[in-house]
């Protein structure tokens, strides 16, 4: 079972919690599975630092494709914005 293997790996987190990780699940994964994975991280001494709730992607594309994308998927009200580095002073 994949969740058992994931829980086993996440169980080792306190030993090597030197770096941040991202955990993602495919669309359609039951919320209960995601909640179980988050709980496994907590049980292993980890901390949930951000919960993602939107599906999306980054892409390199031609400028004219941006308008096409916005128009083609208008019924789903997509947000299409320039990907850029954000800095604070």
N, CA, C and O atoms as a GROMACS GRO file, in nm:
protein
  356
    1UNK      N    1   0.084  -0.118   0.000
    1UNK     CA    2   0.000   0.000   0.000
    1UNK      C    3   0.089   0.124   0.000
    1UNK      O    4   0.180   0.136   0.081
    2UNK      N    5   0.061   0.217  -0.091
    2UNK     CA    6   0.145   0.336  -0.104
    2UNK      C    7   0.148   0.420   0.022
    2UNK      O    8   0.253   0.473   0.058
    3UNK      N    9   0.035   0.434   0.087
    3UNK     CA   10   0.030   0.518   0.206
    3UNK      C   11   0.119   0.463   0.316
    3UNK      O   12   0.183   0.539   0.389
    4UNK      N   13   0.123   0.331   0.330
    4UNK     CA   14   0.210   0.270   0.431
    4UNK      C   15   0.356   0.301   0.403
    4UNK      O   16   0.432   0.332   0.495
    5UNK      N   17   0.395   0.291   0.276
    5UNK     CA   18   0.533   0.323   0.239
    5UNK      C   19   0.562   0.470   0.265
    5UNK      O   20   0.669   0.505   0.313
    6UNK      N   21   0.466   0.555   0.232
    6UNK     CA   22   0.483   0.698   0.257
    6UNK      C   23   0.496   0.725   0.406
    6UNK      O   24   0.581   0.802   0.449
    7UNK      N   25   0.412   0.662   0.484
    7UNK     CA   26   0.418   0.681   0.629
    7UNK      C   27   0.550   0.633   0.685
    7UNK      O   28   0.605   0.694   0.777
    8UNK      N   29   0.603   0.524   0.630
    8UNK     CA   30   0.732   0.473   0.674
    8UNK      C   31   0.842   0.573   0.644
    8UNK      O   32   0.925   0.602   0.730
    9UNK      N   33   0.842   0.626   0.522
    9UNK     CA   34   0.943   0.726   0.484
    9UNK      C   35   0.928   0.851   0.569
    9UNK      O   36   1.026   0.904   0.619
   10UNK      N   37   0.804   0.897   0.586
   10UNK     CA   38   0.782   1.017   0.666
   10UNK      C   39   0.817   0.993   0.812
   10UNK      O   40   0.850   1.087   0.884
   11UNK      N   41   0.811   0.868   0.856
   11UNK     CA   42   0.849   0.835   0.992
   11UNK      C   43   0.996   0.862   1.020
   11UNK      O   44   1.036   0.876   1.135
   12UNK      N   45   1.076   0.868   0.915
   12UNK     CA   46   1.220   0.895   0.929
   12UNK      C   47   1.251   1.044   0.929
   12UNK      O   48   1.367   1.083   0.948
   13UNK      N   49   1.151   1.128   0.910
   13UNK     CA   50   1.173   1.272   0.902
   13UNK      C   51   1.252   1.331   1.018
   13UNK      O   52   1.342   1.411   0.993
   14UNK      N   53   1.223   1.297   1.143
   14UNK     CA   54   1.298   1.361   1.251
   14UNK      C   55   1.448   1.337   1.242
   14UNK      O   56   1.528   1.416   1.292
   15UNK      N   57   1.486   1.228   1.177
   15UNK     CA   58   1.628   1.198   1.163
   15UNK      C   59   1.698   1.292   1.066
   15UNK      O   60   1.818   1.317   1.079
   16UNK      N   61   1.624   1.343   0.972
   16UNK     CA   62   1.687   1.426   0.869
   16UNK      C   63   1.596   1.541   0.830
   16UNK      O   64   1.568   1.560   0.711
   17UNK      N   65   1.549   1.618   0.925
   17UNK     CA   66   1.457   1.728   0.898
   17UNK      C   67   1.535   1.855   0.864
   17UNK      O   68   1.494   1.965   0.899
   18UNK      N   69   1.646   1.837   0.795
   18UNK     CA   70   1.733   1.948   0.763
   18UNK      C   71   1.684   2.028   0.643
   18UNK      O   72   1.734   2.138   0.619
   19UNK      N   73   1.588   1.977   0.567
   19UNK     CA   74   1.541   2.050   0.451
   19UNK      C   75   1.391   2.046   0.440
   19UNK      O   76   1.325   1.956   0.493
   20UNK      N   77   1.336   2.144   0.371
   20UNK     CA   78   1.193   2.149   0.349
   20UNK      C   79   1.156   2.054   0.236
   20UNK      O   80   1.236   2.030   0.146
   21UNK      N   81   1.035   2.002   0.241
   21UNK     CA   82   0.987   1.913   0.136
   21UNK      C   83   0.852   1.962   0.086
   21UNK      O   84   0.781   2.034   0.155
   22UNK      N   85   0.818   1.922  -0.034
   22UNK     CA   86   0.686   1.944  -0.090
   22UNK      C   87   0.624   1.808  -0.112
   22UNK      O   88   0.689   1.717  -0.164
   23UNK      N   89   0.500   1.793  -0.075
   23UNK     CA   90   0.426   1.668  -0.098
   23UNK      C   91   0.303   1.704  -0.179
   23UNK      O   92   0.222   1.786  -0.137
   24UNK      N   93   0.289   1.642  -0.294
   24UNK     CA   94   0.172   1.666  -0.377
   24UNK      C   95   0.105   1.535  -0.412
   24UNK      O   96   0.169   1.430  -0.416
   25UNK      N   97  -0.023   1.541  -0.436
   25UNK     CA   98  -0.101   1.425  -0.475
   25UNK      C   99  -0.174   1.458  -0.605
   25UNK      O  100  -0.207   1.574  -0.629
   26UNK      N  101  -0.198   1.357  -0.688
   26UNK     CA  102  -0.271   1.381  -0.813
   26UNK      C  103  -0.413   1.430  -0.786
   26UNK      O  104  -0.471   1.405  -0.680
   27UNK      N  105  -0.467   1.500  -0.882
   27UNK     CA  106  -0.604   1.546  -0.874
   27UNK      C  107  -0.696   1.426  -0.852
   27UNK      O  108  -0.678   1.321  -0.914
   28UNK      N  109  -0.792   1.442  -0.767
   28UNK     CA  110  -0.886   1.334  -0.740
   28UNK      C  111  -0.851   1.250  -0.619
   28UNK      O  112  -0.929   1.165  -0.577
   29UNK      N  113  -0.733   1.274  -0.562
   29UNK     CA  114  -0.696   1.202  -0.440
   29UNK      C  115  -0.791   1.244  -0.328
   29UNK      O  116  -0.812   1.364  -0.308
   30UNK      N  117  -0.848   1.149  -0.256
   30UNK     CA  118  -0.940   1.186  -0.148
   30UNK      C  119  -0.871   1.275  -0.043
   30UNK      O  120  -0.755   1.254  -0.010
   31UNK      N  121  -0.945   1.372   0.006
   31UNK     CA  122  -0.892   1.461   0.110
   31UNK      C  123  -0.844   1.383   0.231
   31UNK      O  124  -0.748   1.423   0.297
   32UNK      N  125  -0.910   1.272   0.260
   32UNK     CA  126  -0.872   1.193   0.377
   32UNK      C  127  -0.730   1.138   0.364
   32UNK      O  128  -0.660   1.124   0.464
   33UNK      N  129  -0.687   1.107   0.242
   33UNK     CA  130  -0.551   1.057   0.219
   33UNK      C  131  -0.450   1.169   0.244
   33UNK      O  132  -0.347   1.147   0.309
   34UNK      N  133  -0.480   1.288   0.192
   34UNK     CA  134  -0.391   1.403   0.213
   34UNK      C  135  -0.384   1.435   0.362
   34UNK      O  136  -0.276   1.464   0.414
   35UNK      N  137  -0.498   1.431   0.429
   35UNK     CA  138  -0.500   1.458   0.574
   35UNK      C  139  -0.418   1.355   0.650
   35UNK      O  140  -0.349   1.388   0.747
   36UNK      N  141  -0.425   1.229   0.607
   36UNK     CA  142  -0.346   1.124   0.672
   36UNK      C  143  -0.197   1.150   0.654
   36UNK      O  144  -0.119   1.130   0.747
   37UNK      N  145  -0.157   1.192   0.535
   37UNK     CA  146  -0.016   1.221   0.510
   37UNK      C  147   0.032   1.338   0.596
   37UNK      O  148   0.142   1.334   0.651
   38UNK      N  149  -0.051   1.442   0.606
   38UNK     CA  150  -0.015   1.557   0.690
   38UNK      C  151  -0.001   1.514   0.836
   38UNK      O  152   0.091   1.557   0.906
   39UNK      N  153  -0.092   1.429   0.881
   39UNK     CA  154  -0.085   1.381   1.019
   39UNK      C  155   0.041   1.298   1.041
   39UNK      O  156   0.101   1.304   1.148
   40UNK      N  157   0.081   1.220   0.941
   40UNK     CA  158   0.204   1.141   0.952
   40UNK      C  159   0.325   1.231   0.970
   40UNK      O  160   0.415   1.200   1.049
   41UNK      N  161   0.327   1.342   0.898
   41UNK     CA  162   0.438   1.438   0.911
   41UNK      C  163   0.438   1.494   1.053
   41UNK      O  164   0.543   1.500   1.118
   42UNK      N  165   0.322   1.534   1.102
   42UNK     CA  166   0.313   1.589   1.238
   42UNK      C  167   0.355   1.486   1.342
   42UNK      O  168   0.428   1.516   1.436
   43UNK      N  169   0.306   1.362   1.323
   43UNK     CA  170   0.340   1.256   1.418
   43UNK      C  171   0.489   1.228   1.422
   43UNK      O  172   0.542   1.182   1.523
   44UNK      N  173   0.558   1.256   1.310
   44UNK     CA  174   0.702   1.232   1.302
   44UNK      C  175   0.781   1.353   1.352
   44UNK      O  176   0.904   1.354   1.342
   45UNK      N  177   0.712   1.454   1.406
   45UNK     CA  178   0.781   1.571   1.458
   45UNK      C  179   0.796   1.682   1.357
   45UNK      O  180   0.861   1.783   1.386
   46UNK      N  181   0.739   1.666   1.239
   46UNK     CA  182   0.747   1.769   1.136
   46UNK      C  183   0.641   1.876   1.155
   46UNK      O  184   0.557   1.866   1.245
   47UNK      N  185   0.645   1.978   1.069
   47UNK     CA  186   0.552   2.089   1.077
   47UNK      C  187   0.500   2.120   0.938
   47UNK      O  188   0.577   2.130   0.843
   48UNK      N  189   0.369   2.134   0.926
   48UNK     CA  190   0.309   2.174   0.800
   48UNK      C  191   0.327   2.325   0.790
   48UNK      O  192   0.277   2.400   0.874
   49UNK      N  193   0.398   2.370   0.687
   49UNK     CA  194   0.426   2.513   0.673
   49UNK      C  195   0.335   2.582   0.573
   49UNK      O  196   0.322   2.704   0.578
   50UNK      N  197   0.273   2.507   0.482
   50UNK     CA  198   0.182   2.566   0.383
   50UNK      C  199   0.091   2.459   0.327
   50UNK      O  200   0.136   2.350   0.292
   51UNK      N  201  -0.037   2.490   0.318
   51UNK     CA  202  -0.134   2.400   0.257
   51UNK      C  203  -0.171   2.455   0.120
   51UNK      O  204  -0.212   2.570   0.109
   52UNK      N  205  -0.157   2.374   0.017
   52UNK     CA  206  -0.194   2.415  -0.118
   52UNK      C  207  -0.336   2.370  -0.147
   52UNK      O  208  -0.373   2.256  -0.119
   53UNK      N  209  -0.414   2.460  -0.203
   53UNK     CA  210  -0.553   2.426  -0.231
   53UNK      C  211  -0.590   2.442  -0.378
   53UNK      O  212  -0.699   2.402  -0.419
   54UNK      N  213  -0.503   2.498  -0.458
   54UNK     CA  214  -0.534   2.520  -0.599
   54UNK      C  215  -0.450   2.430  -0.687
   54UNK      O  216  -0.334   2.402  -0.656
   55UNK      N  217  -0.507   2.385  -0.797
   55UNK     CA  218  -0.432   2.311  -0.897
   55UNK      C  219  -0.384   2.412  -0.999
   55UNK      O  220  -0.456   2.505  -1.033
   56UNK      N  221  -0.263   2.396  -1.048
   56UNK     CA  222  -0.210   2.490  -1.145
   56UNK      C  223  -0.079   2.442  -1.200
   56UNK      O  224  -0.036   2.330  -1.170
   57UNK      N  225  -0.015   2.523  -1.278
   57UNK     CA  226   0.112   2.485  -1.339
   57UNK      C  227   0.188   2.609  -1.382
   57UNK      O  228   0.132   2.718  -1.390
   58UNK      N  229   0.315   2.592  -1.410
   58UNK     CA  230   0.400   2.696  -1.468
   58UNK      C  231   0.437   2.649  -1.608
   58UNK      O  232   0.447   2.529  -1.632
   59UNK      N  233   0.457   2.741  -1.699
   59UNK     CA  234   0.491   2.702  -1.836
   59UNK      C  235   0.569   2.812  -1.905
   59UNK      O  236   0.560   2.929  -1.868
   60UNK      N  237   0.647   2.774  -2.006
   60UNK     CA  238   0.709   2.868  -2.098
   60UNK      C  239   0.627   2.860  -2.226
   60UNK      O  240   0.609   2.752  -2.281
   61UNK      N  241   0.578   2.973  -2.273
   61UNK     CA  242   0.492   2.972  -2.392
   61UNK      C  243   0.504   3.103  -2.466
   61UNK      O  244   0.558   3.200  -2.414
   62UNK      N  245   0.455   3.106  -2.588
   62UNK     CA  246   0.456   3.229  -2.669
   62UNK      C  247   0.354   3.327  -2.613
   62UNK      O  248   0.253   3.286  -2.555
   63UNK      N  249   0.379   3.456  -2.632
   63UNK     CA  250   0.291   3.559  -2.579
   63UNK      C  251   0.148   3.545  -2.630
   63UNK      O  252   0.053   3.568  -2.555
   64UNK      N  253   0.131   3.509  -2.756
   64UNK     CA  254  -0.005   3.498  -2.810
   64UNK      C  255  -0.080   3.378  -2.753
   64UNK      O  256  -0.203   3.372  -2.762
   65UNK      N  257  -0.010   3.284  -2.696
   65UNK     CA  258  -0.075   3.168  -2.635
   65UNK      C  259  -0.144   3.205  -2.504
   65UNK      O  260  -0.239   3.138  -2.464
   66UNK      N  261  -0.097   3.309  -2.439
   66UNK     CA  262  -0.156   3.351  -2.311
   66UNK      C  263  -0.302   3.392  -2.332
   66UNK      O  264  -0.390   3.349  -2.257
   67UNK      N  265  -0.328   3.474  -2.433
   67UNK     CA  266  -0.465   3.516  -2.461
   67UNK      C  267  -0.551   3.398  -2.504
   67UNK      O  268  -0.667   3.388  -2.464
   68UNK      N  269  -0.494   3.309  -2.584
   68UNK     CA  270  -0.567   3.190  -2.628
   68UNK      C  271  -0.606   3.104  -2.508
   68UNK      O  272  -0.719   3.055  -2.500
   69UNK      N  273  -0.514   3.088  -2.417
   69UNK     CA  274  -0.539   3.009  -2.296
   69UNK      C  275  -0.651   3.072  -2.213
   69UNK      O  276  -0.742   3.003  -2.167
   70UNK      N  277  -0.643   3.202  -2.195
   70UNK     CA  278  -0.745   3.273  -2.117
   70UNK      C  279  -0.882   3.261  -2.181
   70UNK      O  280  -0.982   3.243  -2.111
   71UNK      N  281  -0.887   3.270  -2.312
   71UNK     CA  282  -1.014   3.261  -2.384
   71UNK      C  283  -1.068   3.119  -2.384
   71UNK      O  284  -1.187   3.097  -2.358
   72UNK      N  285  -0.983   3.023  -2.414
   72UNK     CA  286  -1.025   2.883  -2.425
   72UNK      C  287  -1.083   2.829  -2.294
   72UNK      O  288  -1.177   2.749  -2.296
   73UNK      N  289  -1.028   2.872  -2.182
   73UNK     CA  290  -1.072   2.821  -2.053
   73UNK      C  291  -1.148   2.924  -1.972
   73UNK      O  292  -1.155   2.915  -1.849
   74UNK      N  293  -1.206   3.023  -2.040
   74UNK     CA  294  -1.277   3.131  -1.972
   74UNK      C  295  -1.389   3.080  -1.881
   74UNK      O  296  -1.416   3.141  -1.777
   75UNK      N  297  -1.454   2.972  -1.919
   75UNK     CA  298  -1.562   2.917  -1.837
   75UNK      C  299  -1.513   2.873  -1.699
   75UNK      O  300  -1.592   2.865  -1.605
   76UNK      N  301  -1.384   2.846  -1.689
   76UNK     CA  302  -1.325   2.803  -1.561
   76UNK      C  303  -1.258   2.917  -1.487
   76UNK      O  304  -1.202   2.897  -1.379
   77UNK      N  305  -1.264   3.036  -1.542
   77UNK     CA  306  -1.211   3.157  -1.480
   77UNK      C  307  -1.066   3.142  -1.434
   77UNK      O  308  -1.035   3.160  -1.316
   78UNK      N  309  -0.977   3.110  -1.528
   78UNK     CA  310  -0.837   3.094  -1.488
   78UNK      C  311  -0.770   3.228  -1.458
   78UNK      O  312  -0.806   3.332  -1.514
   79UNK      N  313  -0.671   3.223  -1.370
   79UNK     CA  314  -0.585   3.338  -1.348
   79UNK      C  315  -0.456   3.308  -1.422
   79UNK      O  316  -0.388   3.210  -1.393
   80UNK      N  317  -0.422   3.394  -1.516
   80UNK     CA  318  -0.299   3.377  -1.593
   80UNK      C  319  -0.214   3.501  -1.566
   80UNK      O  320  -0.252   3.612  -1.602
   81UNK      N  321  -0.100   3.480  -1.503
   81UNK     CA  322  -0.014   3.593  -1.470
   81UNK      C  323   0.131   3.560  -1.499
   81UNK      O  324   0.170   3.444  -1.507
   82UNK      N  325   0.209   3.664  -1.513
   82UNK     CA  326   0.351   3.648  -1.542
   82UNK      C  327   0.422   3.586  -1.422
   82UNK      O  328   0.404   3.628  -1.308
   83UNK      N  329   0.501   3.486  -1.451
   83UNK     CA  330   0.583   3.422  -1.348
   83UNK      C  331   0.708   3.507  -1.332
   83UNK      O  332   0.779   3.533  -1.429
   84UNK      N  333   0.736   3.549  -1.212
   84UNK     CA  334   0.853   3.634  -1.190
   84UNK      C  335   0.910   3.612  -1.051
   84UNK      O  336   0.843   3.557  -0.962
   85UNK      N  337   1.030   3.653  -1.033
   85UNK     CA  338   1.094   3.647  -0.903
   85UNK      C  339   1.044   3.763  -0.818
   85UNK      O  340   1.040   3.877  -0.864
   86UNK      N  341   1.006   3.734  -0.697
   86UNK     CA  342   0.959   3.836  -0.605
   86UNK      C  343   1.064   3.851  -0.495
   86UNK      O  344   1.107   3.752  -0.436
   87UNK      N  345   1.103   3.974  -0.469
   87UNK     CA  346   1.201   3.999  -0.363
   87UNK      C  347   1.146   4.103  -0.267
   87UNK      O  348   1.059   4.184  -0.302
   88UNK      N  349   1.198   4.100  -0.146
   88UNK     CA  350   1.163   4.203  -0.049
   88UNK      C  351   1.293   4.268  -0.002
   88UNK      O  352   1.399   4.206  -0.003
   89UNK      N  353   1.282   4.391   0.037
   89UNK     CA  354   1.403   4.463   0.078
   89UNK      C  355   1.419   4.463   0.227
   89UNK      O  356   1.516   4.520   0.279
   0.00000   0.00000   0.00000
